[in-house]
Amino acid sequence: MLEHRQTLMENYQLTPELAAACEKDVQHFCGRRLELGGKTLHCLMDHAKPSRLDGGRISDSCRRELESLLKQSDVGEDWRVDPVLQEACQPVVDAVCSREKPGEGRVMSCLMKHFDSNHMTEDCKEKLLQIQYFVARDFKLDPVLYKRCRKEAETYCHAKKEWYDKPSRMDPERGPIVLPCLYRYAYHPDKNVQLSRECLYEVRRVMRQRAVSVDLLPEIEEPCLLDLTKFCNENVEKGEEMVCLQKNLKDLSPECQKAVSNFTEEESEHLELNYPLFFSCSTILHKHCNDLLAKDVDQGDLIQCLILHKNEPEMKMNPKCRISVEHFQLISLKNYKFSYKFKEACKKDVLHLCKNVKTKPEVISCLSGIVTNDTVFEKTHRVSRECRQQLKFELFEREENIKLDPVLNSACADDQKKFCFNVRHEEAQMLECLKNHQKDLSSSCHKIIFNREKEEMIDNSIDYALISTCKPMIKKFCSDTEMTQILECLKEKRDDNGMERTCRKIILKRMVEQHSDYRLNPRLKQACIRDIPKFCSSVIAENKDATEFEGKVTGCLKQQYRKNKRLSRLCENEIVRLMRDVAQDYNLDPQLVHACSTEVQQKCADEPNIEECLKIKFQKKELENSDCRREVARLIFEGKADIQSDPLLYRICVTDIKHFCSDIPAGHGRQLSCLLTILEGDTPSASLSEECRTMLSKRVEMFEYAAQVAPAETVEELIRQVANSPSRNYFIVVILGCLTGIFIGGLFCGRVTKRVPISMKNK
């Protein structure tokens, strides 16, 4: 029987119907000559598909007879039936398929499985695709698939019961619809209409094999023939046609666009359909996503796993895989439905809340805006929990590569060229570079960058740079903390032993961002929600047109604290915490940085403690910039209001504070006043340590000079300065002496004016 089938494939003239139907086609396409050994037959097969150049192909009658011959010879069942295929692929079979027993399509499946392996030859590829072109269009030509799925094809896909016995009943135009139909039922949510396990396995196998070339996807090739000619005819490698069509999606004809969109949706759900990605990333999948790979059903989990691991060392060493992943990410921007998990999680929310948007960036922007507002104003969330969870992944993905954020990428195009021309787009490097030049950015770019920062601060889990840089430290120090608030935990642990330098660096960078504008500090904003309108509304009004407040609102709140205004307890605690942070790092005070940048470069560049250096230069009257002097004076007053905001003084005097002032609560200068009282009335029984006494005396001189640089502006401030002054007893004695002198003078000197009659007063 095998020999008879081989004979049919070797000499097509042994089939009279085929010879008659294809006579003109042989003359036109095959050089007017007949070749034995199956070469003429393969020539006809090669021209059975439409040409993308001139549309030339064999006649329908020839094609029908060719399909009939392939069915009779059952070439898909045993590769040895086709001498041309056997000759071309024998070395490949010997190398990778030698263990496969001929029959039931096993060798053919093995060859397709190794289609892009190093052992595959171009000649074998070509001949294999010529056969597979027909197999893809006729269910019967894949014997194992037919055997396992015949019942499902009849039940769900309306295949005629007689089509096996009477091949003419399943014409070439009907054949291609069976497999896509079966695939739709492969993952049907209703278990009552799902495919059997055996059929499912074969359907998935065949769909993976078909994905190697658009020629094997009749549902794509036929509506997209002209588009393939127009967009993908030159400089497109075999198997890359689908990638080409996806890149040109918006310019495709309506029929092709619909077909490509549908297939892309299926790819997003089932990674195995994305052949370039699935093949190039196979090693990464087995290493990082093996648990998901072992599942029978992939519902977008594999592509999401690859995205999460795309910056792992293994991925960086596999550029084909990384490029394929990034291509898919960019394609998914065209339509949110191209991200299966996002589509499934958020489709109801999109229909309800974002009806008029289609592209993925627009949908993400719409939904994230709603989530942000509901979070900030503590409203009931309108976006479902499932959608919010998936939205976090999409925002995290967007942060990683600026190309995935078209709005930001477009607004900052010139700024990228100007400030970050040598910076990579990936791993949030471009975004961080733009943040580093924030004050120099164009207004449109600056505004969007600021909005991105707000989103990061509200939900730290989407901050790609922070999460990826500090991943080991999060596991070490903050494993029990919600990822949305992970920055607060990292801030508290930033000076602990074992904290990585790179992680600490980005923590401090985020702290600088928070100190630049109270809106980037959700904790402060919430704590001072009533205090800001009460005390700082004028500051907000004065800067309403500015993108950022540059620490002015925070400075206003600190000023109210120094003035002993009644801030709410929560707000006061946050302000004190901010003051103590600033005292540890000069860069956290935007107003001080702005005013003293030149002085720091000239006088304190090599000093480890810039704040202390500025204070010393201030005391020595070496600071020339008046704005800088005022800001340093303000810094000194903050240390006066809260001794822990003066780290050097607090560290030297902490033992004395615990010994003499342990019952005095911190804040509002109370502990400092306690120390000053002891300093002024220094006795053997109550004497400060030598180091504390010396440091405190220097600070007293500094306070007095600071009062000259920033004199009291109100009576209240004057009274407070006198009350907090180490010479306050002297001032009290002088004031009381003046009042006593006026009183005594009035008693002994009488009135100053001349006495006049009452009648004169009435005049």
C-alpha positions in Angstrom: 0.0 0.0 0.0 2.9 2.4 0.9 4.5 1.7 -2.5 1.3 2.5 -4.3 1.0 5.8 -2.5 4.6 6.6 -3.3 4.0 5.8 -7.0 1.1 8.3 -7.1 3.3 11.0 -5.6 6.3 10.2 -7.9 4.4 10.5 -11.2 1.3 12.7 -11.3 0.4 11.3 -14.8 -0.7 8.1 -13.2 -3.7 10.1 -12.1 -5.5 10.9 -15.4 -7.9 13.4 -13.8 -5.0 15.4 -12.4 -3.0 15.2 -15.6 -6.0 16.5 -17.6 -7.0 19.3 -15.2 -3.4 20.5 -14.7 -2.0 20.3 -18.3 -2.1 24.1 -18.9 -0.9 24.8 -15.4 2.2 22.6 -15.8 3.0 24.4 -19.1 2.5 27.8 -17.5 4.2 27.3 -14.1 6.5 24.4 -14.4 8.6 25.2 -17.5 6.6 23.1 -20.0 8.5 20.0 -18.9 7.5 17.0 -16.9 9.8 15.8 -14.1 9.5 12.4 -12.4 10.2 11.8 -8.7 7.4 14.1 -7.6 9.1 17.4 -8.7 6.3 18.4 -11.0 3.8 17.7 -8.3 5.7 20.0 -5.9 5.9 22.6 -8.5 2.1 22.6 -8.7 1.8 22.7 -4.9 4.2 25.7 -4.8 1.8 27.6 -7.2 -1.4 26.5 -5.5 -1.2 29.4 -3.2 -1.9 32.9 -4.6 1.2 34.8 -5.6 1.7 38.0 -3.7 3.3 39.6 -6.7 0.9 39.0 -9.6 -1.8 36.9 -8.1 -1.0 33.9 -10.3 -2.0 30.5 -9.1 -3.1 27.2 -10.6 -6.7 26.8 -11.7 -9.4 25.7 -9.3 -9.9 22.5 -11.2 -6.2 21.6 -11.0 -6.2 22.6 -7.3 -9.2 20.3 -6.6 -7.5 17.3 -8.3 -4.2 18.1 -6.5 -6.1 18.0 -3.2 -7.8 14.7 -4.2 -4.4 13.1 -5.0 -2.9 14.3 -1.6 -5.9 12.7 0.1 -5.5 9.4 -1.8 -1.8 9.2 -1.1 -2.4 10.4 2.5 0.9 12.3 2.5 0.3 13.7 6.0 0.1 10.2 7.5 3.6 9.0 6.4 6.3 11.4 5.2 8.0 8.6 3.1 5.1 8.8 0.6 6.6 12.0 -0.8 10.0 11.3 -2.4 10.8 15.0 -2.7 10.0 15.7 0.9 12.0 12.6 2.0 15.0 13.6 0.0 15.0 17.2 1.3 14.3 16.3 4.9 16.2 13.0 5.5 19.2 14.7 7.2 16.9 16.6 9.5 15.0 13.4 10.3 18.3 11.6 11.0 19.3 14.4 13.4 16.1 15.1 15.4 13.4 12.6 14.5 15.2 9.3 14.2 13.3 7.9 17.2 9.9 8.6 15.6 8.3 5.6 14.0 6.9 6.4 10.5 3.1 6.5 10.3 0.2 8.5 11.9 1.9 11.7 11.0 4.6 11.3 13.8 7.6 12.3 11.6 5.7 15.2 10.0 4.8 16.5 13.5 8.4 16.1 14.6 9.7 18.1 11.6 7.2 20.9 12.3 8.2 20.9 16.0 11.8 21.5 14.9 10.9 23.9 12.1 13.3 26.6 13.4 15.9 24.4 15.0 19.6 24.5 14.0 19.2 21.2 12.2 16.4 22.3 9.9 17.5 23.1 6.3 15.9 25.7 4.0 15.2 23.0 1.4 13.3 20.9 3.9 11.4 23.9 5.2 10.3 24.8 1.7 9.1 21.3 0.9 7.5 20.9 4.3 5.5 24.1 3.9 4.3 23.1 0.5 2.7 20.0 2.0 1.5 21.8 5.2 -0.3 24.4 3.0 -2.7 21.7 2.0 -2.9 20.0 5.4 -3.9 23.3 6.9 -6.8 23.5 4.5 -8.1 20.0 4.8 -8.9 18.4 8.1 -8.6 14.9 6.7 -4.9 15.4 5.7 -3.8 15.3 9.3 -4.7 11.7 10.2 -4.2 11.9 14.0 -6.2 15.1 14.2 -9.0 13.6 12.2 -9.0 10.4 14.3 -9.1 12.2 17.6 -11.5 15.1 16.6 -13.9 13.6 14.0 -16.9 13.5 16.4 -16.3 17.1 17.7 -15.9 18.3 14.1 -19.4 16.9 13.3 -21.0 18.0 16.5 -19.6 21.6 16.9 -18.4 22.6 13.5 -21.1 21.1 11.2 -18.7 18.9 9.3 -20.7 16.5 7.2 -20.8 12.9 8.3 -20.0 11.7 4.8 -17.0 13.9 4.2 -14.5 11.2 5.0 -16.0 8.6 2.7 -17.0 11.2 0.1 -14.2 13.8 0.0 -16.1 15.8 -2.6 -18.6 16.8 0.1 -15.9 18.8 1.8 -14.7 21.2 -0.8 -11.5 23.3 -0.5 -13.6 26.4 0.5 -15.2 24.5 3.5 -12.0 22.7 4.6 -10.2 25.6 6.3 -13.1 26.4 8.7 -13.0 23.2 10.7 -9.7 23.7 12.7 -10.4 27.3 13.7 -13.8 26.2 14.8 -12.4 23.4 16.9 -9.9 25.8 18.4 -12.7 28.1 19.6 -14.2 25.2 21.5 -10.8 24.1 22.9 -11.2 26.6 25.8 -14.9 27.0 25.9 -16.1 28.2 29.4 -19.0 25.7 29.3 -17.5 22.3 30.3 -20.4 20.6 28.5 -19.2 21.7 25.1 -15.5 21.4 25.6 -13.3 19.1 23.5 -12.1 15.8 24.7 -8.6 15.7 26.2 -7.3 13.7 23.2 -8.8 16.1 20.7 -7.7 19.2 22.6 -4.1 17.9 22.6 -4.1 17.5 18.8 -5.8 20.8 18.1 -3.2 22.6 20.2 -0.4 20.7 18.4 -1.8 21.6 14.9 -2.4 25.3 15.8 1.2 25.5 17.1 2.4 24.1 13.8 0.3 26.3 11.7 1.6 29.4 13.5 5.0 29.1 11.8 3.8 30.8 8.7 0.8 32.9 7.6 0.6 30.6 4.6 -0.7 27.9 7.0 -3.4 30.3 8.3 -6.0 30.4 5.6 -8.2 32.6 7.8 -5.4 35.2 7.6 -3.8 34.6 4.3 -6.9 34.9 2.1 -8.3 38.2 3.4 -4.8 39.7 3.7 -3.3 38.7 0.4 -3.2 42.2 -1.0 -2.0 43.6 2.3 0.8 41.1 2.5 1.9 42.2 -1.0 1.7 45.8 -0.1 3.4 45.8 3.3 5.2 42.6 3.8 6.7 41.6 0.4 10.1 43.0 1.0 12.6 42.5 3.8 10.2 40.2 5.7 11.6 36.8 6.6 9.5 33.7 6.3 7.4 33.3 9.4 7.5 37.0 10.2 4.5 38.0 8.1 2.1 38.1 11.0 4.5 40.4 12.9 4.5 42.7 9.8 0.7 42.7 9.5 0.4 43.6 13.2 2.8 46.5 12.9 0.8 47.9 10.0 -2.6 47.1 11.6 -4.2 50.5 11.2 -3.3 50.6 7.5 -4.7 47.2 6.6 -7.9 46.7 4.6 -11.0 46.2 6.8 -11.3 42.5 6.2 -7.6 41.9 6.9 -7.6 44.2 9.9 -10.5 42.2 11.4 -8.8 38.9 10.7 -5.5 40.0 12.2 -7.2 41.6 15.2 -9.1 38.4 15.9 -5.9 36.3 15.7 -4.0 38.8 17.9 -6.6 38.5 20.5 -6.2 34.7 20.4 -2.4 35.1 20.6 -2.8 37.2 23.8 -4.8 34.4 25.4 -2.7 31.5 24.1 1.0 32.1 23.7 1.5 29.0 21.7 -0.2 30.7 18.7 2.5 33.4 18.7 5.2 31.2 17.1 8.2 33.7 17.0 7.6 34.5 20.7 6.9 31.0 21.8 9.9 29.5 20.0 12.4 32.1 20.9 11.4 32.2 24.6 11.1 28.5 25.2 14.1 28.3 27.5 12.9 31.4 29.5 9.4 29.9 29.8 10.8 26.6 31.1 13.0 28.4 33.7 10.7 31.2 35.0 7.2 30.1 34.0 7.4 26.3 34.2 4.4 26.0 36.6 2.2 27.9 34.2 3.6 26.0 31.2 2.5 22.8 32.8 -1.1 23.9 32.9 -3.4 22.7 30.2 -5.0 26.1 29.7 -3.1 29.3 29.1 -5.3 32.4 29.6 -2.7 35.1 29.2 -0.6 34.0 32.1 2.5 33.0 30.0 2.9 36.3 28.2 2.4 38.2 31.5 5.1 35.9 33.1 7.5 36.8 30.3 6.8 40.5 30.7 7.6 40.3 34.4 10.9 38.5 33.7 11.9 40.4 30.6 14.8 42.2 32.3 16.2 39.0 33.9 19.8 38.2 32.9 18.7 35.2 30.8 16.3 37.4 28.9 18.9 40.0 28.2 21.1 37.2 26.8 18.3 36.2 24.4 17.6 39.3 22.3 15.2 37.5 20.0 12.9 36.6 22.9 13.2 40.1 24.4 12.4 41.7 21.0 9.4 39.4 20.6 8.0 40.3 24.0 8.5 44.0 23.4 6.8 43.7 20.0 3.8 42.1 21.6 3.7 44.9 24.3 3.7 47.5 21.6 1.1 45.8 19.5 -1.2 45.5 22.5 -1.2 49.3 22.7 -3.3 49.4 19.6 -6.3 47.8 21.3 -6.9 46.9 25.0 -8.5 43.6 23.8 -5.0 42.5 22.7 -4.2 42.0 26.4 -6.3 39.1 27.3 -6.1 39.3 31.1 -6.7 43.0 31.0 -9.6 42.6 28.7 -11.3 39.9 30.8 -10.7 41.7 34.1 -11.8 45.2 32.9 -14.3 44.7 30.0 -17.3 45.5 32.2 -15.6 48.5 33.8 -14.6 49.8 30.3 -18.1 49.5 29.0 -19.5 51.3 32.1 -16.9 53.9 32.8 -14.8 54.4 29.6 -17.2 53.9 26.8 -15.6 56.1 24.2 -12.1 54.9 24.4 -10.5 52.0 22.5 -6.7 52.1 22.5 -5.0 50.5 25.5 -3.2 53.7 26.7 -6.6 55.6 26.7 -8.3 52.8 28.6 -5.5 52.7 31.2 -5.5 56.5 31.6 -9.3 56.5 32.0 -9.4 53.7 34.6 -6.3 54.8 36.5 -7.7 58.3 36.8 -10.9 57.0 38.3 -9.1 54.7 40.7 -6.8 57.6 41.7 -9.6 60.0 42.4 -11.6 57.4 44.4 -8.4 56.6 46.5 -7.5 60.2 47.1 -11.0 61.3 48.1 -11.7 58.0 50.0 -14.7 57.2 47.9 -16.1 53.7 47.2 -14.2 52.3 44.3 -16.1 52.4 41.1 -13.6 50.1 39.3 -13.9 46.5 40.2 -11.3 44.8 42.4 -10.3 42.4 39.6 -9.8 45.3 37.2 -7.8 47.3 39.8 -5.4 44.4 40.3 -4.8 43.9 36.6 -4.6 47.7 36.1 -1.6 47.7 38.5 0.2 45.2 36.3 -0.5 47.4 33.2 0.8 50.5 34.9 3.8 48.7 36.2 4.5 47.5 32.6 4.0 51.1 31.3 6.6 52.4 33.7 9.2 50.0 32.5 9.5 51.4 28.9 8.5 54.9 27.9 7.5 53.5 24.4 4.6 51.8 26.2 3.4 55.2 27.4 2.6 57.0 24.1 1.3 60.1 25.7 4.4 60.7 27.8 6.7 59.5 24.9 5.2 62.1 22.6 5.1 65.0 25.0 8.7 64.4 26.0 10.2 63.5 22.6 12.3 66.7 22.4 13.3 66.5 26.1 14.5 62.9 25.6 16.8 64.0 22.7 18.0 67.1 24.6 18.7 65.6 28.1 18.6 61.8 27.7 19.9 61.1 24.2 22.2 58.3 25.3 19.8 56.6 27.8 17.9 53.3 27.1 14.2 53.3 27.0 13.9 50.0 29.0 14.0 49.3 32.8 12.5 52.8 33.5 15.9 54.4 32.7 14.4 57.0 30.4 11.6 57.9 32.9 14.2 58.3 35.7 16.4 60.4 33.4 13.5 62.8 32.7 12.8 63.0 36.4 16.4 64.0 37.0 16.0 67.0 34.6 12.5 67.8 35.8 13.0 71.5 36.3 14.4 71.9 32.8 11.7 70.0 31.0 9.1 71.5 28.7 5.9 72.4 30.4 3.9 69.7 28.7 6.4 67.0 29.5 6.9 68.3 33.1 3.2 68.1 33.7 2.8 64.5 32.6 5.9 63.5 34.6 4.4 65.1 37.7 1.2 63.1 37.2 3.1 59.9 36.8 4.9 60.7 40.1 1.6 61.2 41.8 0.4 57.8 40.6 3.6 56.2 41.9 3.2 57.8 45.3 -0.4 56.8 45.7 0.4 53.2 44.8 4.1 52.2 45.2 3.5 48.8 43.5 3.5 50.4 40.1 6.9 52.2 40.6 9.0 50.0 38.4 12.4 51.6 39.2 11.7 51.4 43.0 10.3 47.8 43.0 12.9 46.3 40.7 15.9 48.0 42.3 14.8 47.2 45.9 13.4 43.8 45.3 15.9 42.0 47.6 15.5 44.7 50.2 11.8 44.5 50.1 12.0 40.7 50.7 14.5 41.3 53.5 13.0 44.2 55.4 9.4 44.7 54.3 8.0 41.3 53.4 4.9 41.9 55.5 4.1 45.3 54.1 1.5 46.0 51.5 3.2 46.8 48.2 1.1 49.9 47.7 2.8 51.4 50.8 6.2 49.8 50.4 8.1 53.2 50.2 7.2 54.1 53.8 8.7 50.8 55.1 11.8 51.3 53.0 12.2 54.9 54.2 12.2 53.6 57.8 14.8 51.0 57.0 17.0 53.0 54.7 19.9 53.4 57.3 19.7 49.8 58.6 22.7 47.5 58.2 22.4 45.4 55.1 20.5 48.0 53.1 21.9 48.0 49.5 23.4 51.2 48.3 21.5 51.2 45.0 18.2 50.7 46.9 19.0 53.5 49.4 19.8 55.8 46.5 16.4 55.4 44.9 14.6 55.7 48.3 16.3 59.0 48.9 15.4 60.1 45.3 11.7 59.3 46.0 12.0 61.2 49.3 13.3 64.2 47.4 10.3 64.0 45.1 7.9 63.8 48.1 9.5 66.9 49.8 9.2 68.9 46.5 5.4 68.9 46.6 3.0 67.9 49.4 0.8 66.3 46.7 3.5 63.6 46.2 3.3 62.7 49.9 -0.1 61.0 50.4 0.6 60.5 54.1 1.3 64.2 54.7 -1.6 65.3 52.5 -4.0 63.1 54.4 -2.7 64.1 57.8 -2.9 67.8 57.0 -6.1 67.7 55.0 -7.6 70.4 57.2 -4.5 72.3 58.1 -3.4 73.1 54.5 -6.5 75.1 53.6 -6.5 76.8 57.0 -2.9 78.0 57.1 -1.5 77.7 53.5 -4.3 78.6 51.1 -2.6 81.8 50.2 0.6 79.9 49.2 -1.5 77.6 47.0 -3.3 80.5 45.4 0.0 82.3 44.6 1.4 79.2 42.9 -1.8 77.9 41.2 -0.3 78.1 37.7 2.9 76.2 38.7 3.2 72.5 38.0 4.9 72.0 41.3 4.9 73.9 44.6 8.7 73.3 45.1 8.3 72.7 48.9 6.4 75.9 49.5 3.3 74.4 51.1 5.5 72.1 53.2 7.5 75.1 54.2 4.4 77.0 55.1 3.3 74.1 57.4 6.8 74.0 59.0 6.5 77.7 59.6 3.2 77.3 61.4 4.8 74.7 63.6 7.7 77.0 64.5 5.2 79.7 65.3 3.4 77.3 67.6 0.2 77.5 65.6 -2.3 74.8 66.5 -1.7 72.3 63.8 -3.7 69.1 64.2 -1.9 66.3 66.0 -1.5 64.1 62.9 -0.3 67.0 60.8 2.2 68.1 63.5 3.6 64.6 63.8 4.1 64.5 60.0 5.8 67.9 59.9 8.2 66.9 62.7 9.0 63.7 60.8 9.7 65.8 57.7 11.9 68.2 59.6 14.0 65.4 61.0 14.4 63.8 57.6 15.5 67.1 56.1 18.1 67.5 58.9 19.6 64.2 57.8 19.9 65.1 54.1 20.3 68.6 52.6 18.7 67.4 49.3 15.3 66.8 50.9 14.8 70.6 51.4 13.9 72.0 48.0 13.9 75.6 49.2 17.3 75.3 50.9 18.7 73.5 47.8 17.4 76.2 45.5 18.8 79.1 47.6 22.1 77.6 48.6 23.2 75.5 45.6 26.0 77.9 44.7 27.2 78.3 48.3 27.3 74.5 48.7 29.3 74.0 45.6 31.8 76.7 46.6 32.1 76.1 50.3 30.7 72.7 51.3 31.2 70.4 48.3 33.6 68.1 50.1 31.8 68.1 53.5 29.9 64.9 54.5 27.3 66.9 56.5 26.2 69.8 54.3 23.6 71.2 56.7 26.2 71.5 59.5 28.7 73.1 57.1 26.1 75.7 56.1 25.3 76.4 59.7 29.0 77.0 60.5 29.5 79.2 57.5 26.4 81.1 58.5 27.7 81.6 62.0 31.0 82.8 60.7 29.1 85.2 58.3 30.7 83.6 55.3 27.4 83.1 53.3 27.1 85.8 50.8 23.7 85.0 49.3 20.9 86.6 51.3 18.3 84.0 50.3 20.7 81.3 51.4 21.2 83.0 54.8 17.5 83.2 55.3 17.0 79.6 54.5 19.8 78.5 56.8 18.3 80.7 59.6 15.0 78.9 59.0 16.8 75.6 59.3 18.3 76.7 62.6 14.9 77.7 63.9 13.6 74.3 63.0 16.3 72.8 65.1 15.3 75.1 67.8 11.7 74.1 67.6 12.5 70.4 67.6 15.9 69.4 69.0 15.9 66.2 67.0 15.9 68.3 63.9 19.4 69.3 64.9 21.1 65.9 64.7 24.5 67.0 65.9 23.2 68.8 68.9 20.8 66.0 69.7 23.4 63.3 69.4 25.8 65.2 71.8 23.1 66.1 74.3 20.9 63.0 74.2 22.3 61.7 77.5 21.7 65.1 79.2 18.1 65.2 77.8 17.4 61.8 79.2 18.9 62.7 82.6 17.5 66.2 83.1 14.6 66.6 80.7 13.1 63.1 80.5 9.7 64.3 81.7 9.6 67.1 79.1 7.7 66.2 75.9 9.6 66.7 72.6 8.6 69.5 70.2 8.0 73.2 70.2 11.4 73.9 71.7 10.5 72.5 75.1 13.5 70.1 75.5 15.9 72.8 74.2 14.4 75.3 76.7 15.0 72.7 79.5 18.7 72.4 78.5 19.1 76.2 78.2 17.6 76.7 81.7 20.2 74.2 83.1 22.9 75.9 81.1 22.0 79.3 82.5 21.8 78.2 86.1 24.7 75.7 85.8 25.3 74.3 89.3 27.4 71.3 90.5 24.1 69.4 91.3 22.7 70.1 87.8 25.5 70.4 85.4 25.5 69.5 81.7 28.2 67.4 80.2 31.2 69.3 78.8 30.4 68.4 75.2 26.8 69.3 75.5 27.6 72.6 77.3 30.1 73.6 74.6 27.8 72.7 71.7 24.8 74.4 73.3 26.8 77.6 73.8 27.7 77.6 70.1 24.1 77.0 69.2 23.0 80.0 71.4 25.3 82.3 69.4 23.9 80.8 66.3 20.3 81.4 67.4 21.1 85.1 68.2 22.6 85.7 64.8 19.7 83.8 63.1 17.3 86.2 64.9 19.2 89.1 63.3 19.0 87.6 59.8 15.4 86.6 60.2 13.9 89.1 62.8 10.6 88.6 64.3 7.7 89.9 62.1 4.9 89.9 64.7 4.5 90.6 68.4 3.8 87.0 68.9 7.1 86.0 67.3 8.9 88.6 69.4 7.4 87.3 72.6 8.4 83.7 71.6 11.9 84.8 70.7 12.3 86.4 74.1 10.8 83.4 75.9 13.1 81.0 74.1 16.2 83.2 74.4 18.9 82.1 76.9 19.0 85.7 78.1 15.3 85.8 78.6 15.7 86.7 82.4 17.7 89.7 81.4 14.9 90.9 79.0 12.3 90.3 81.6 14.2 92.3 84.2 14.7 95.2 81.7 11.0 95.2 80.7 9.9 95.1 84.3 12.4 97.8 85.2 11.0 100.1 82.4 7.4 99.5 83.6 8.4 100.2 87.2 10.2 103.4 86.2 7.1 104.6 84.4 4.9 103.8 87.4 7.2 105.5 89.9 7.6 108.5 87.6 3.9 108.9 87.4 3.6 108.8 91.2 6.2 111.5 91.9 6.2 113.7 88.9 2.5 114.3 88.6 0.8 115.0 85.3 2.7 116.3 82.4 -0.1 118.5 80.9 -1.4 121.7 82.4 -4.7 121.6 84.4 -7.6 123.5 82.7 -11.2 124.2 83.8 -14.0 121.9 82.8 -15.6 124.6 80.8 -12.6 124.8 78.6 -12.6 121.0 78.1 -16.2 121.2 76.9 -15.2 123.6 74.3 
